[in-house]
Amino acid sequence: MDTQPNGIILQISGLNTFYGKAQILFNLRFKIDQGEIVVLLGRNGAGKTTTFKSIMGIVPPKSGKITYKGVSIEKLQPFKTCALGLGYVPEDRRIFARLTILENLEVGKQPVRQGYEAWTPERLFELFPNLAERRNQAGGTLSGGEQQMLTIARTLMGNPEMIILDEPSEGLAPVIVDELADTIQKLKNEGVSILLAEQNLNFARFICDRAYILYQGSICHESTINELSDEAYEKYCAL
């Protein structure tokens, strides 16, 4: 399945999602182009994680359309969405603490996609040197930054064409955040499209192409990352 002629890899249209009777997302609309890094900004509770869970089928939307590579996925179960080439790195990481790094990577393995070089443990260890040194170490003994890298690496073992990252820099030391930014740029150079939620504006400005601001479940701002003003960020995102 190729991307659509206009280069859009993921498109969200009129999305409405509820938790019980409480509506969280309201007529949500945005898109990601092939090869882009796009950030979804917003305060805690704005609906960023719900957006990601709706895309992945973890919290199915009540109405609206989600199109990935020209295929409607809003009614698919999460494993089917992943099988199409859409990877998800949740905020809470969810590694297998008792498994080694190598075993964690093996859990995420999926068939290679036509036209893409397969992600292998050795290739990932080049991308994440810290993991290479600890490949036989249990995941639960890793630092927070190393666990974040392992979660991303495990997702890449599924050979996705696009990944969703939920607050990837949260709680990480500045030096690890810098390493993570470099890694995300390398993934873009590999042709991976990326959608992320982020509170760290400097981090977002360093790696992203475009930005959307989510406010009370709706998109209230859209621009290139260079056009995003401090005033807009302060108004809708600052805690």
C-alpha positions as CSV (number, residue, x, y, z in Angstrom):
1,M,0.0,0.0,0.0
2,D,1.7,3.2,-1.1
3,T,1.1,6.6,0.4
4,Q,-1.6,8.8,-1.2
5,P,-0.6,10.9,-4.2
6,N,-0.5,14.1,-2.1
7,G,2.1,12.6,0.3
8,I,-0.2,12.4,3.3
9,I,0.6,9.3,5.4
10,L,-1.9,9.9,8.3
11,Q,-5.1,12.0,8.2
12,I,-7.6,12.6,11.0
13,S,-11.0,14.0,10.1
14,G,-13.9,14.9,12.4
15,L,-12.7,12.7,15.2
16,N,-14.9,12.5,18.4
17,T,-13.8,10.3,21.2
18,F,-15.4,9.7,24.6
19,Y,-14.5,8.1,27.9
20,G,-17.9,6.8,29.0
21,K,-20.2,9.8,28.6
22,A,-17.4,12.4,28.8
23,Q,-16.3,13.7,25.4
24,I,-12.5,14.2,25.2
25,L,-11.9,15.0,21.5
26,F,-14.1,17.3,19.5
27,N,-14.2,17.2,15.7
28,L,-10.4,16.7,15.7
29,R,-8.7,17.3,12.3
30,F,-5.0,17.2,11.3
31,K,-2.6,15.4,9.0
32,I,1.0,14.2,8.8
33,D,2.9,14.2,5.5
34,Q,5.3,11.4,4.5
35,G,8.7,12.0,6.2
36,E,7.5,14.7,8.5
37,I,8.1,15.2,12.2
38,V,5.0,16.8,13.7
39,V,4.4,17.8,17.3
40,L,1.1,17.9,19.1
41,L,1.4,20.5,21.9
42,G,-1.0,21.2,24.7
43,R,-1.5,21.2,28.5
44,N,-2.0,18.0,30.5
45,G,-5.5,16.9,30.0
46,A,-5.9,18.6,26.5
47,G,-6.4,15.2,24.9
48,K,-3.0,14.3,23.4
49,T,-2.8,10.8,24.8
50,T,-6.4,10.2,23.9
51,T,-5.7,11.3,20.4
52,F,-2.9,8.7,20.1
53,K,-5.0,5.9,21.7
54,S,-7.8,6.7,19.2
55,I,-5.4,6.5,16.3
56,M,-4.1,3.1,17.5
57,G,-7.5,1.7,18.3
58,I,-6.9,1.4,22.0
59,V,-9.8,3.9,22.7
60,P,-11.9,3.7,19.5
61,P,-13.5,7.0,18.4
62,K,-17.3,7.3,18.5
63,S,-17.2,9.1,15.1
64,G,-14.8,10.5,12.5
65,K,-12.2,9.1,10.1
66,I,-8.6,8.0,10.5
67,T,-6.7,7.2,7.3
68,Y,-3.2,5.7,7.3
69,K,-1.6,5.2,3.9
70,G,-5.0,5.5,2.3
71,V,-6.6,2.8,4.5
72,S,-9.3,3.6,7.1
73,I,-8.1,2.4,10.5
74,E,-10.6,3.9,12.9
75,K,-12.3,0.6,13.4
76,L,-9.3,-1.6,13.5
77,Q,-7.9,-3.4,16.6
78,P,-4.5,-2.2,17.8
79,F,-2.5,-5.2,16.5
80,K,-4.0,-4.8,13.0
81,T,-3.0,-1.1,13.1
82,C,0.5,-2.0,14.1
83,A,0.7,-4.6,11.3
84,L,0.0,-1.9,8.8
85,G,3.2,-0.2,9.8
86,L,2.2,2.3,12.5
87,G,4.2,2.0,15.7
88,Y,3.3,3.5,19.1
89,V,5.6,4.4,22.0
90,P,3.4,5.1,25.0
91,E,4.3,7.6,27.7
92,D,4.7,5.0,30.4
93,R,7.2,2.9,28.3
94,R,6.0,-0.5,29.3
95,I,9.1,-2.5,28.8
96,F,9.3,-6.1,30.0
97,A,11.4,-5.6,33.2
98,R,12.5,-9.2,33.6
99,L,13.5,-9.7,30.0
100,T,16.9,-8.6,28.7
101,I,17.3,-5.9,26.2
102,L,17.7,-8.4,23.4
103,E,14.6,-10.3,24.5
104,N,12.6,-7.1,24.7
105,L,13.6,-6.3,21.1
106,E,12.7,-9.8,19.9
107,V,9.1,-9.3,21.3
108,G,8.6,-6.4,18.9
109,K,9.8,-8.1,15.8
110,Q,7.6,-8.0,12.7
111,P,8.2,-8.8,9.0
112,V,10.2,-6.3,7.0
113,R,8.2,-4.0,4.7
114,Q,8.8,-3.9,1.0
115,G,11.2,-1.1,0.0
116,Y,12.5,-0.6,3.6
117,E,15.7,-2.0,5.2
118,A,14.8,-4.2,8.2
119,W,15.5,-3.0,11.7
120,T,17.7,-5.6,13.4
121,P,19.2,-5.6,16.9
122,E,22.6,-4.8,15.5
123,R,21.3,-1.9,13.5
124,L,19.4,-0.6,16.5
125,F,22.5,-0.9,18.7
126,E,24.3,1.5,16.2
127,L,21.4,3.9,16.8
128,F,21.4,3.4,20.6
129,P,25.0,2.6,21.7
130,N,24.0,2.7,25.4
131,L,21.8,-0.4,24.8
132,A,24.5,-2.2,22.9
133,E,26.7,-2.2,26.1
134,R,23.8,-3.7,28.1
135,R,22.2,-6.0,25.6
136,N,22.1,-8.9,28.1
137,Q,20.9,-6.8,31.0
138,A,17.4,-7.0,32.3
139,G,15.2,-4.1,31.2
140,G,14.1,-3.3,34.7
141,T,17.7,-2.4,35.7
142,L,18.0,0.3,33.1
143,S,17.8,4.1,33.8
144,G,14.7,6.0,32.7
145,G,16.5,7.3,29.6
146,E,17.7,3.9,28.6
147,Q,14.2,2.4,29.1
148,Q,12.8,5.2,26.8
149,M,15.4,4.2,24.2
150,L,14.6,0.5,24.6
151,T,10.9,1.3,24.1
152,I,11.6,3.1,20.8
153,A,14.0,0.4,19.7
154,R,11.4,-2.3,20.4
155,T,8.8,-0.4,18.4
156,L,11.3,-0.1,15.5
157,M,11.7,-3.8,15.5
158,G,8.2,-3.9,14.0
159,N,9.6,-2.1,11.0
160,P,7.1,0.8,11.1
161,E,6.9,3.5,8.4
162,M,5.5,5.9,11.0
163,I,5.8,6.1,14.8
164,I,3.9,7.9,17.5
165,L,5.8,9.1,20.5
166,D,3.9,10.2,23.7
167,E,6.0,12.7,25.7
168,P,9.4,11.1,24.8
169,S,11.5,13.6,26.7
170,E,9.5,13.7,29.9
171,G,11.6,13.1,33.1
172,L,14.9,12.6,31.2
173,A,18.1,14.4,32.0
174,P,19.1,17.2,29.6
175,V,22.0,15.2,28.1
176,I,19.7,12.2,27.4
177,V,17.1,14.6,25.9
178,D,19.9,15.8,23.5
179,E,20.7,12.2,22.5
180,L,17.0,11.5,22.0
181,A,16.7,14.5,19.7
182,D,19.6,13.3,17.6
183,T,18.1,9.8,17.4
184,I,14.7,11.1,16.2
185,Q,16.5,13.2,13.5
186,K,18.3,10.1,12.4
187,L,15.0,8.2,12.2
188,K,13.6,11.0,10.0
189,N,16.6,10.6,7.7
190,E,15.8,6.9,7.5
191,G,12.4,7.9,6.1
192,V,10.3,7.3,9.3
193,S,7.4,9.7,9.7
194,I,6.9,10.8,13.3
195,L,4.1,12.3,15.4
196,L,4.8,13.2,18.9
197,A,3.3,14.9,22.0
198,E,5.7,17.1,23.9
199,Q,5.8,19.7,26.7
200,N,9.4,20.7,26.0
201,L,9.1,23.5,23.5
202,N,12.9,23.7,22.9
203,F,13.0,20.0,22.2
204,A,10.1,20.3,19.7
205,R,11.6,23.3,18.0
206,F,14.9,21.4,17.5
207,I,13.4,18.3,15.8
208,C,10.0,19.1,14.4
209,D,8.7,20.5,11.0
210,R,5.2,21.5,12.0
211,A,3.1,22.0,15.2
212,Y,-0.5,21.6,16.2
213,I,-1.8,22.9,19.5
214,L,-4.6,20.9,21.1
215,Y,-6.8,22.9,23.5
216,Q,-9.7,21.3,25.4
217,G,-9.9,18.5,22.8
218,S,-9.8,20.6,19.6
219,I,-7.0,21.9,17.4
220,C,-6.7,25.7,18.0
221,H,-3.4,26.4,16.2
222,E,-1.5,25.0,13.2
223,S,1.8,26.3,11.8
224,T,5.3,25.4,10.9
225,I,7.5,25.0,14.0
226,N,9.4,28.2,13.0
227,E,6.1,30.1,12.9
228,L,4.9,29.0,16.3
229,S,5.0,32.0,18.5
230,D,5.9,32.1,22.2
231,E,2.6,33.9,22.8
232,A,0.6,31.1,21.3
233,Y,2.5,28.5,23.3
234,E,2.1,30.5,26.6
235,K,-1.6,31.0,26.0
236,Y,-2.6,27.4,25.3
237,C,0.3,25.2,26.6
238,A,2.0,26.8,29.5
239,L,1.2,25.2,32.9
